[in-house]
Amino acid sequence: MLATFRTTHYRFELQALDDLHMPAYQGSTFRGGFGHSLKQLVCFKADWRACTPCARHNDCPYGYIFETTAPQEGPAMHHLHEIPSPFVIEAPSEQQRVYAAGELLGFDLVLVGQADTYLPYLIMAFQDLGRAGVGQPRGRYALRRVLAHHPWRGAEELKYDGADMVLGGNGVGVGWNDVAARAASLPADTLTLRFHTPTRVKYQQTYVVQPAFHVLMRALLRRISSLALFHCGEAWAGDIHALLAAAETIETGQSTLHWVDWERFSGRQRQRMTLGGFVGEIRFHGNLAPFRELLTLGTLVHVGKAAVFGHGRYDIVGA
């Protein structure tokens, strides 16, 4: 149980002002521009580009969202090199690639834990990104609306109407009770996972194509326990060794998983990066009851590397 774990989900509705040429996985374009715009917006230094790592660390909206650091009172955690960022961008994948001026497009932004308190900064950053332009060649967009929505109940709250931010509300976040209730509705003996975007899961230093169930659970536990600790203020209290031992008894059934290669250009590293991963469906059989809550959380925050781009997105078929 992770009583304080909470996600909030926002739908950003955009309108193209120029023709937009987007990549197959749009989350990478929005994420790269978003980081640049947020840093320029909030950095107090004149040479904000050179403020790396962020001088204010978690006290700066950019530092917290993109370069989260371990708290000083937790020296045992300083060995961690990859603290996950508390957001995920879920954007259309391999669908429409060109948007004519005037057309509508959008993406969802998932925030974890206290990252939700920075929503006004994030809205302004995406406004600025629209003025600067995205894609190759760059095209501008206007941010028309931002809606908070519950991914399972359908409830919505308006947060930005195209001119002003709407304060208050925020009653549509997903808390532990929502997760537990949805997990309890899943079958306990057979589950099928459908991976929509390239999923990059490493086991024994190698990216896998056909992951055993315990390999997926290790990746989920790493991600969710870190998100809970650094962004929700709660350490994972379960017996991880016992859970992983139980995961090793789960059998793999039919699988259509296959590897897809994909590249993006990293403005920070000034080079092209290969971010391929597996997509498709895989079925598991066994005593899955102890894993249903973790699997349900994973549908909200994704699994594996490059989740902030939208990679590792999956759902549970029939859920």
Secondary structure as UniProt FT lines:
FT   TURN            3..4
FT   STRAND          7..16
FT   STRAND          20..21
FT   HELIX           27..42
FT   TURN            46..47
FT   HELIX           48..50
FT   TURN            55..56
FT   HELIX           57..59
FT   HELIX           61..66
FT   TURN            72..73
FT   HELIX           75..77
FT   TURN            78..79
FT   STRAND          87..90
FT   STRAND          98..99
FT   TURN            101..102
FT   STRAND          104..112
FT   HELIX           113..118
FT   HELIX           119..132
FT   TURN            135..138
FT   STRAND          141..149
FT   TURN            151..153
FT   STRAND          156..160
FT   HELIX           176..184
FT   STRAND          190..200
FT   STRAND          202..203
FT   TURN            204..205
FT   STRAND          206..207
FT   HELIX           213..231
FT   HELIX           240..247
FT   TURN            248..249
FT   STRAND          251..255
FT   STRAND          258..260
FT   STRAND          263..266
FT   TURN            267..270
FT   STRAND          271..274
FT   STRAND          277..285
FT   HELIX           289..291
FT   HELIX           292..301
FT   HELIX           307..309
FT   TURN            310..312
FT   STRAND          314..316
FT   TURN            317..318
//
